[in-house]
Structure formats: C-alpha cells, structure tokens
Amino acid sequence: MLDKIKKDINDLKGTASELRDNSDYDKLVNKIGETGAQRAIQNKLQDRGLTIEKWITYREVKAALHKNPLQVREEIKEIDNLASGVLDN
C-alpha cells in the first residue's frame, strides 16, 4: 500500500513538472518565438536523449489528448464486463 502511495506521489510530481515545463515553454515562445525557444531548450532535450522533432510531436499529442482524452477507463470497464460475462457463463 505504501509503495502505491509513493508511486502516486511521484506520478503527481511528474505531472506537475510536465505542466510547469509546458507553461514555461509557452512563455519562452512568447518572448523569443518558436525557433528561439527550440534553440534555447535544444541542449536540455539532447541531455535527455530527445530531439526537437520529438518535442514538437509530444506537444501535439499532449494538446490533442488534453482537448479530447482517450478515456481508457471505458475500455477497462468493457473488458471487465466481458470477463464477468464469460466467468458467469
């Protein structure tokens, strides 16, 4: 149980850091433009084994899912219901 709580806390910290990075990146874009912002973070991305292209793709995916989440929970419920039906028969 304690391990689950620690994992959840670390996940929340990661989510908060991600939100902050994206917000700060948007501020950077407003100050120096997209190309300048990409140049400014390029070394940080490289330190993490990432490219500008991956960063752009990540931002596109994040924006799309933020507007229209996958709602995977519905799939879990459907699978659980199917499994219950199979077990009940």
Secondary structure, 3 states (H helix, E strand, C coil): CHHHHHHHHHHHHHHHHHHHHHHHHHHHHHHHHHHHHHHHHHHHHHHCCCCHHHHHHHHHHHHHHHHCCCCHHHHHHHHHHHHHHHHHC
